[in-house]
Structures are given as structure tokens and as C-alpha cells.
Amino acid sequence: MHVPPHHVKVKVSYAALNSSCDFVIRSIPKTFSTLKVPEWEFSGRIVEVGADVREEFRVGASVFGFLYQTKSALFTFKEMQGALAEYVVANVDFVALKPSNATEAQAAYLPIAFVGMKTLDVGRVGPGDSILVVGGSGAIGTALVQMAKHVVGKQGRVVATCSKSKMDFVEGLGADEVIDYKQDVGAYLLWQPQI
């Protein structure tokens, strides 16, 4: 496997499994004539570096990252490379050194957690606020419900949507209220203007 400039080759230790992975794995053999590997978030150790890679990304460094996919790869699955592989080649713009206080298993989930953190930051969510998390049982939703509850505190409110079968799970993550996503969420919000 050739390592292009600005990329690193990583021996994968862990991959974060998203809720859609089961569907993708079952669908791949029926849909494609060539092997496609699912999942995008990973952790592991660098085994090879391409040209133009910053000095901190050296062979042996523990890293985590996200396998950026082009729009054509996302919608056609062409050239799709996933993290459920022994090795991945990743653009260093989407790779970071693993924090020393995180395990490799925890680090594989960090890219998902960063999306949740950015959502709270952009939404300027703070103590005492109310927030609606759409898709509370998905990969980002599960992280966002937990982080949101931590940020809004006991005075704030986290409301999440999900399927009926996942409501107890999402409530266990810290949601104050869980709504079946098949319910008219718009009508619910009309009666809850503070969310």
C-alpha cells in the first residue's frame, strides 16, 4: 500500500462502530462486486509516513483519526476505505496524536465526540439551557446527549429523539426527556418554546 504525501499508514488498534455499521456490513456483499470496508474513526500506531508529514507524526506514534471520504466515495462507495481493516492510510489533516490519558479504545471514539463538542460550542449551549438532540441513539447523538447533559447541568434540559426501542437507552445516557422520532416533533416544539 503506497503512502502518498501528507498521509500516514496506521496499524489499526480500534475502530469506532457506528449504529449503521451492521446494515452496511450486511449490504456490502449484496451490493458491490469488490470489497468495501466500513467505518471511519480509528486509533492505532503509525507504521509508515509519506512526504510532507509534520515531525510529530513519526513511525511508532500513537494516533487517532477520521478517514475523510470524498463525496463520490460517500455516495457511490467507490474507493471507500474503512477503519475495520488491519491498516489504513489517512490524510494527516484528519489525524491527531493520542492523548496520554486516553486508551487506544477511547481514542477511536474521539472524532465522534469532537463533532458533539463542536455542536455545543457553535450552539453556544451553557448551564441552564435546553437542547434538542435529534437522533439521540446514533453515533454522534449518544455522545452529544451525554456531553449536553454535562454542560447544561441539573437546571438545564436535554430532550432527544430516537426510535421507541432505544428510548430507555437514550434516557440512560442522561436525556431528561426522550421522544419517539415518529411523533410530530414540530408540534412538540411549538408547546416547548424554550428548547
PAZAPA-4460 file (N, C-alpha, C; in steps of 0.05 Angstrom, whole numbers, plus 32768, in hexadecimal, padded with zeros to 4 digits):
% residues 195
    n_x    n_y    n_z   ca_x   ca_y   ca_z    c_x    c_y    c_z   seq   type   mol
   8011   7FE9   8000   8000   8000   8000   8012   8019   8000     1      M     A
   8011   8028   7FEB   8021   8041   7FE8   8016   8056   7FFB     2      H     A
   8028   8065   8008   8021   807B   801A   8026   8095   800B     3      V     A
   8011   80A3   8003   8014   80BC   7FF4   801F   80D3   8007     4      P     A
   8028   80E9   7FFB   8030   80FF   800B   801A   8109   801D     5      P     A
   8021   8113   8034   800E   811E   8048   7FFB   8109   8053     6      H     A
   8004   80F0   8053   7FF4   80D9   805D   8006   80C8   806F     7      H     A
   7FF9   80B8   8080   8007   80A4   8091   7FF9   808A   808E     8      V     A
   8009   8074   8090   7FFE   8059   8091   7FFD   8051   80AE     9      K     A
   7FE5   8048   80B7   7FE1   8042   80D3   7FD8   8025   80D6    10      V     A
   7FE5   8016   80E9   7FDB   7FFC   80F0   7FC5   8001   8104    11      K     A
   7FAD   7FF9   80FD   7F95   7FFF   810C   7F94   7FED   8125    12      V     A
   7F8F   7FFA   813C   7F8B   7FEC   8155   7F6D   7FEA   815B    13      S     A
   7F5F   8000   8157   7F42   8001   815C   7F34   8012   8147    14      Y     A
   7F1B   800B   8141   7F0A   801A   8130   7EF0   8020   813F    15      A     A
   7EE6   8038   813C   7ECC   803E   8149   7EB6   8033   8138    16      A     A
   7EA4   8024   8144   7E8D   8019   8135   7E75   802B   8137    17      L     A
   7E6B   8033   8121   7E53   8043   8120   7E3A   8032   811D    18      N     A
   7E23   803D   8124   7E0B   802D   8124   7E03   8023   8109    19      S     A
   7E0C   802F   80F4   7E05   8026   80D9   7E18   8010   80CF    20      S     A
   7E2D   800A   80DE   7E41   7FF6   80D4   7E35   7FDB   80CE    21      C     A
   7E23   7FD1   80DF   7E17   7FB7   80DA   7E09   7FB6   80BF    22      D     A
   7DFA   7FCB   80B9   7DEC   7FCC   809F   7E00   7FCD   8088    23      F     A
   7E15   7FDD   808A   7E29   7FDF   8075   7E37   7FC5   8071    24      V     A
   7E3F   7FB8   8086   7E4D   7F9E   8084   7E3B   7F89   8076    25      I     A
   7E21   7F88   807E   7E0F   7F75   8071   7E0A   7F7C   8054    26      R     A
   7E0A   7F95   804D   7E03   7F9E   8032   7E1A   7F9C   801E    27      S     A
   7E33   7F9F   8028   7E4A   7F9F   8016   7E4C   7F87   8003    28      I     A
   7E4A   7F6E   800D   7E4D   7F58   7FFB   7E37   7F57   7FE5    29      P     A
   7E20   7F62   7FEB   7E09   7F62   7FD8   7E0B   7F78   7FC4    30      K     A
   7E1A   7F8D   7FCB   7E19   7FA6   7FBB   7E32   7FA9   7FA9    31      T     A
   7E49   7FA0   7FB3   7E61   7FA6   7FA5   7E70   7F8D   7F9C    32      F     A
   7E7E   7F8F   7F85   7E8D   7F78   7F7C   7EAA   7F78   7F88    33      S     A
   7EB2   7F8F   7F92   7ECD   7F90   7F9F   7EC9   7F97   7FBD    34      T     A
   7EDC   7F8F   7FCD   7EDA   7F93   7FEA   7EDB   7FB0   7FF1    35      L     A
   7EC8   7FB9   8002   7EC8   7FD3   800E   7EC9   7FD0   802C    36      K     A
   7ED9   7FE0   803A   7EDC   7FDE   8056   7ECE   7FF5   8064    37      V     A
   7EBB   7FF0   8077   7EAD   8005   8084   7EBD   8012   809C    38      P     A
   7EB1   8027   80A6   7EBA   8036   80BE   7ED0   804A   80B7    39      E     A
   7ED1   8060   80C5   7EE3   8076   80BF   7EF5   807E   80D6    40      W     A
   7EEE   8079   80EE   7EFE   8082   8105   7F10   806C   810F    41      E     A
   7F28   8072   8116   7F3C   805E   811E   7F50   8068   8132    42      F     A
   7F5F   8056   813E   7F77   805C   814D   7F8B   8046   8146    43      S     A
   7FA5   804D   814A   7FB9   8039   8145   7FD5   8046   8145    44      G     A
   7FE8   8038   8139   8004   8042   8138   800D   8046   811C    45      R     A
   801C   805C   8117   8026   8062   80FD   803C   804E   80F6    46      I     A
   803B   8042   80DE   804F   802F   80D5   805F   8039   80BD    47      V     A
   8054   804E   80B0   8062   805A   8099   8057   8076   8095    48      E     A
   8069   8088   808C   8060   80A4   8086   8067   80AB   806A    49      V     A
   8056   80BC   805E   805B   80C7   8043   806B   80E0   8045    50      G     A
   8072   80EB   802F   8081   8104   802E   806F   811B   8038    51      A     A
   807B   8130   8042   806D   8148   804B   805B   8143   8063    52      D     A
   8064   8132   8075   8055   812C   808D   8064   8139   80A5    53      V     A
   8055   8147   80B6   8061   8155   80CD   8071   8141   80DE    54      R     A
   8085   814B   80EB   8098   813B   80FA   808C   812A   8110    55      E     A
   8076   8134   811E   806A   8125   8133   805D   810B   812A    56      E     A
   8057   8109   8110   804B   80F1   8105   8061   80DF   80FB    57      F     A
   806F   80D2   810F   8085   80C1   8108   807D   80A4   810C    58      R     A
   808C   8092   8100   8087   8075   8103   8087   806E   8121    59      V     A
   8072   8060   8129   806F   8057   8145   805D   8069   8155    60      G     A
   8056   8081   814B   8045   8093   815A   8028   8088   815C    61      A     A
   801C   808A   8174   8000   8082   8178   7FEE   8099   816F    62      S     A
   7FDB   8093   815D   7FCA   80A8   8152   7FAD   809E   8151    63      V     A
   7F9C   80B1   814C   7F80   80AB   8146   7F77   80BD   812F    64      F     A
   7F62   80B6   8121   7F5A   80C6   810B   7F41   80BE   80FE    65      G     A
   7F3B   80CC   80E8   7F23   80C9   80D8   7F2B   80C5   80BB    66      F     A
   7F21   80B1   80AE   7F27   80AC   8092   7F14   80BD   8081    67      L     A
   7F1E   80D4   8079   7F0E   80E6   8069   7F07   80D8   804F    68      Y     A
   7EED   80DA   8047   7EE4   80CE   802E   7EDB   80E5   801C    69      Q     A
   7EE2   80E3   8003   7ED8   80F6   7FEF   7EBA   80F2   7FEC    70      T     A
   7EAC   8107   7FE1   7E8F   8104   7FDC   7E8A   80EC   7FCA    71      K     A
   7E9A   80E8   7FB6   7E95   80D2   7FA3   7E98   80B7   7FB2    72      S     A
   7EAB   80B5   7FC4   7EAE   809C   7FD3   7E97   8098   7FE6    73      A     A
   7E8D   80AD   7FF2   7E76   80AA   8004   7E5D   80A1   7FF6    74      L     A
   7E58   80AC   7FDE   7E3F   80A6   7FD1   7E40   808F   7FBE    75      F     A
   7E58   8088   7FB5   7E5A   8071   7FA2   7E6A   805A   7FAF    76      T     A
   7E77   805F   7FC5   7E88   804B   7FD3   7EA0   8044   7FC2    77      F     A
   7EA6   8053   7FAD   7EBF   804E   7F9E   7ED6   8057   7FAF    78      K     A
   7EEC   8048   7FAE   7F05   804F   7FBC   7F01   8051   7FDA    79      E     A
   7EEB   8047   7FE5   7EE5   804A   8001   7EF8   8038   8011    80      M     A
   7F07   8044   8024   7F19   8035   8035   7F0F   8039   8051    81      Q     A
   7F0A   8024   8060   7F00   8027   807B   7F14   8020   8090    82      G     A
   7F0C   8026   80A9   7F1E   8021   80C0   7F1D   8004   80CA    83      A     A
   7F0A   7FF4   80C1   7F09   7FD8   80C9   7F1C   7FC8   80B8    84      L     A
   7F35   7FD0   80B8   7F4A   7FC4   80A9   7F63   7FC2   80BA    85      A     A
   7F76   7FB2   80B2   7F8F   7FAF   80C1   7F9F   7FC9   80BF    86      E     A
   7FA0   7FD5   80A7   7FAF   7FEE   80A3   7F9D   8002   8094    87      Y     A
   7FA1   801B   809A   7F94   8031   808B   7FA9   8045   8083    88      V     A
   7FA3   8053   806D   7FB4   806A   8065   7FA2   8083   8068    89      V     A
   7FAB   8095   8079   7F9B   80AC   8080   7FA9   80C6   807A    90      A     A
   7F9A   80DA   8071   7FA4   80F5   806E   7FAA   8101   808A    91      N     A
   7FC2   810C   808E   7FCA   8116   80A8   7FB9   812E   80B2    92      V     A
   7FAA   813A   80A0   7F98   814F   80A8   7F81   8144   80B9    93      D     A
   7F7D   812A   80B9   7F67   811D   80C8   7F72   8109   80DC    94      F     A
   7F8B   810D   80E4   7F98   80FC   80F7   7FA4   810D   810D    95      V     A
   7FA3   8103   8126   7FAF   8111   813D   7FBE   80FD   814E    96      A     A
   7FD1   8107   815E   7FDF   80F6   8171   7FCB   80EE   8187    97      L     A
   7FCC   80D5   8190   7FBA   80CC   81A5   7FC2   80D9   81BF    98      K     A
   7FAE   80E4   81CD   7FB4   80F0   81E8   7FC0   80DB   81FA    99      P     A
   7FD2   80E2   820B   7FE0   80CF   821C   7FCD   80C3   8231   100      S     A
   7FB7   80D2   8238   7FA4   80C8   824C   7F8D   80B8   8240   101      N     A
   7F8E   80B2   8226   7F79   80A3   8219   7F84   8088   8210   102      A     A
   7F73   8073   8213   7F7B   8059   8208   7F77   805A   81EA   103      T     A
   7F82   8047   81DB   7F7E   8045   81BF   7F61   8041   81B8   104      E     A
   7F53   8032   81C9   7F36   802D   81C4   7F27   8047   81C7   105      A     A
   7F2D   8057   81DB   7F1F   8071   81DE   7F26   8084   81C8   106      Q     A
   7F3F   8083   81BF   7F48   8096   81AA   7F39   8091   8190   107      A     A
   7F32   8078   818A   7F24   8072   8171   7F09   8081   8170   108      A     A
   7EFD   8086   8187   7EE3   8094   8188   7EE5   80B2   8188   109      Y     A
   7EFD   80BD   818C   7F01   80DA   818E   7EF7   80EA   8176   110      L     A
   7EFB   80E1   815D   7EF0   80F2   8147   7ED2   80F6   8149   111      P     A
   7EC3   80E2   8152   7EA6   80E5   8155   7EA1   80F9   816C   112      I     A
   7EAF   80F6   8182   7EAC   8108   8198   7EB2   8125   8191   113      A     A
   7EC6   8129   8180   7ECC   8144   8177   7EB5   8151   8168   114      F     A
   7EA6   8142   8158   7E8F   814D   814A   7E7A   8156   815E   115      V     A
   7E76   8146   8173   7E63   814D   8188   7E6C   8167   8196   116      G     A
   7E86   8168   819D   7E90   8180   81AB   7E8D   8199   8199   117      M     A
   7E93   8196   8180   7E90   81AD   816D   7E73   81B6   816B   118      K     A
   7E61   81A3   816B   7E44   81AA   816A   7E3C   81BB   8182   119      T     A
   7E45   81B3   819A   7E3F   81C2   81B2   7E4C   81DE   81B1   120      L     A
   7E64   81DF   81A6   7E73   81F8   81A5   7E65   820B   8191   121      D     A
   7E5F   8202   8179   7E52   8213   8165   7E37   821B   816E   122      V     A
   7E28   820A   817C   7E0E   8211   8186   7E0E   8222   819F   123      G     A
   7E26   8227   81A9   7E2A   8237   81C2   7E19   822C   81D9   124      R     A
   7E19   8212   81DC   7E0A   8205   81F1   7E19   8208   820B   125      V     A
   7E0B   8210   8220   7E18   8214   823A   7E06   820A   8251   126      G     A
   7E0F   820F   826A   7E00   8206   8281   7DE4   8211   8281   127      P     A
   7DD1   8200   8287   7DB5   8208   8289   7DA6   8208   826E   128      G     A
   7DB4   8204   8258   7DA7   8204   823E   7D97   81EA   8239   129      D     A
   7D86   81EB   8225   7D78   81D3   821B   7D82   81CE   81FF   130      S     A
   7D84   81B4   81F8   7D8E   81AC   81DE   7D7F   8194   81D4   131      I     A
   7D7A   8194   81BA   7D6D   817D   81AD   7D83   816F   819D   132      L     A
   7D86   8154   81A2   7D99   8144   8193   7D89   8131   8181   133      V     A
   7D8A   8136   8167   7D7C   8125   8154   7D8E   810E   814E   134      V     A
   7D84   80F6   8151   7D94   80DE   814D   7DA4   80D7   8165   135      G     A
   7D98   80D7   817C   7DA6   80D3   8195   7DB3   80B7   8199   136      G     A
   7DAB   80A4   8188   7DB7   8089   818B   7DCC   8083   8176   137      S     A
   7DD2   8097   8165   7DE6   8093   8150   7E02   8098   815B   138      G     A
   7E16   8096   814A   7E32   8099   8153   7E37   80B4   815F   139      A     A
   7E30   80C9   8151   7E35   80E4   815B   7E21   80EB   8171   140      I     A
   7E08   80E2   816D   7DF3   80E7   8181   7DF9   80DD   819C   141      G     A
   7E04   80C4   819E   7E0A   80B9   81B8   7E20   80CA   81C7   142      T     A
   7E33   80D3   81B7   7E48   80E4   81C3   7E3C   80FF   81CB   143      A     A
   7E2B   810A   81B9   7E20   8125   81BE   7E0D   8126   81D6   144      L     A
   7DFD   8111   81D9   7DEB   8111   81F1   7DFB   8112   820A   145      V     A
   7E10   8102   820C   7E20   8101   8225   7E2E   811C   822A   146      Q     A
   7E3B   8127   8215   7E49   8140   8218   7E36   8157   821E   147      M     A
   7E1F   8157   8210   7E0B   816C   8214   7E02   816C   8231   148      A     A
   7DFC   8155   823C   7DF3   8153   8258   7E08   815E   826B   149      K     A
   7E21   8158   8265   7E37   8162   8276   7E38   8181   8274   150      H     A
   7E34   818C   825C   7E36   81A9   8258   7E1E   81B7   8264   151      V     A
   7E06   81AE   825F   7DEE   81BD   8269   7DE9   81B9   8287   152      V     A
   7DF3   81A3   8292   7DF1   819E   82AE   7DD5   8197   82B7   153      G     A
   7DD0   8196   82D1   7DB6   818E   82DC   7DA0   81A3   82D6   154      K     A
   7DA8   81BC   82D2   7D94   81D0   82CD   7D8B   81D0   82AF   155      Q     A
   7D9C   81C5   829E   7D96   81C4   8281   7D86   81AB   827A   156      G     A
   7D7F   81A9   8261   7D6F   8192   8257   7D7A   8188   823D   157      R     A
   7D7D   816D   823B   7D85   8160   8222   7D6E   814F   8219   158      V     A
   7D63   8156   8201   7D4E   8146   81F5   7D59   8139   81DC   159      V     A
   7D54   811F   81D8   7D5F   8111   81C2   7D4A   8101   81B3   160      A     A
   7D4E   80FE   8199   7D3C   80ED   8189   7D4A   80D3   8183   161      T     A
   7D3B   80BD   8180   7D45   80A4   8178   7D2D   8091   8173   162      C     A
   7D33   8078   816B   7D1D   8065   8168   7D13   805B   8183   163      S     A
   7CFB   8051   8184   7CEF   8048   819D   7D01   8033   81AA   164      K     A
   7D0D   8021   819A   7D1E   800C   81A5   7D37   8016   81B3   165      S     A
   7D40   802E   81AD   7D58   8039   81B9   7D54   804E   81CF   166      K     A
   7D3A   8053   81D6   7D34   8068   81E9   7D41   8064   8204   167      M     A
   7D40   804C   820F   7D4C   8047   8229   7D6B   804B   8228   168      D     A
   7D77   8043   8212   7D94   8046   820E   7D9B   8064   820F   169      F     A
   7D8C   8074   81FF   7D93   8091   81FE   7D8D   809F   8218   170      V     A
   7D78   8097   8226   7D73   80A2   8241   7D8A   809B   8254   171      E     A
   7D95   8083   8251   7DAC   807B   8262   7DC5   808B   825C   172      G     A
   7DC7   8097   8244   7DDE   80A8   823D   7DDC   80C3   824B   173      L     A
   7DC4   80CA   8255   7DC1   80E4   8263   7DAC   80F6   8258   174      G     A
   7D9D   80ED   8243   7D88   80FE   8239   7D72   8101   824E   175      A     A
   7D68   811A   8251   7D52   811F   8264   7D38   8116   8259   176      D     A
   7D35   8117   823E   7D1D   810F   8231   7D25   8103   8216   177      E     A
   7D17   80ED   820F   7D1D   80DF   81F6   7D03   80DD   81E6   178      V     A
   7D04   80E5   81CD   7CEC   80E5   81BB   7CF0   80D1   81A5   179      I     A
   7CDB   80C2   819F   7CDB   80B0   8188   7CDE   80C1   816F   180      D     A
   7CF2   80BC   815E   7CF6   80CD   8147   7CDF   80CC   8133   181      Y     A
   7CCE   80B8   8135   7CB7   80B7   8122   7CA0   80CA   812B   182      K     A
   7CA2   80D4   8144   7C8F   80E8   814E   7C94   8102   813F   183      Q     A
   7C81   8113   813E   7C83   812E   8131   7C94   8140   8144   184      D     A
   7CAE   8140   813F   7CC1   814F   8150   7CBC   816D   814D   185      V     A
   7CB4   8176   8135   7CAE   8192   8131   7C97   819B   8143   186      G     A
   7C82   818C   8145   7C6C   8193   8156   7C75   8193   8173   187      A     A
   7C86   8180   817B   7C90   817F   8196   7CA0   8199   819C   188      Y     A
   7CB0   81A2   8189   7CC1   81BA   818E   7CAF   81D3   8190   189      L     A
   7C99   81D3   8183   7C87   81EB   8185   7C7E   81EF   81A2   190      L     A
   7C7B   81D8   81B1   7C72   81DA   81CC   7C89   81DC   81E0   191      W     A
   7CA2   81DA   81D6   7CBA   81DC   81E6   7CCC   81F2   81DC   192      Q     A
   7CC5   820B   81DC   7CD5   8220   81CF   7CF1   8224   81DA   193      P     A
   7CF6   821A   81F2   7D11   821E   81FD   7D26   820B   81F2   194      Q     A
   7D1E   81F8   81E2   7D31   81E5   81D7   7D3C   81EF   81BD   195      I     A
***
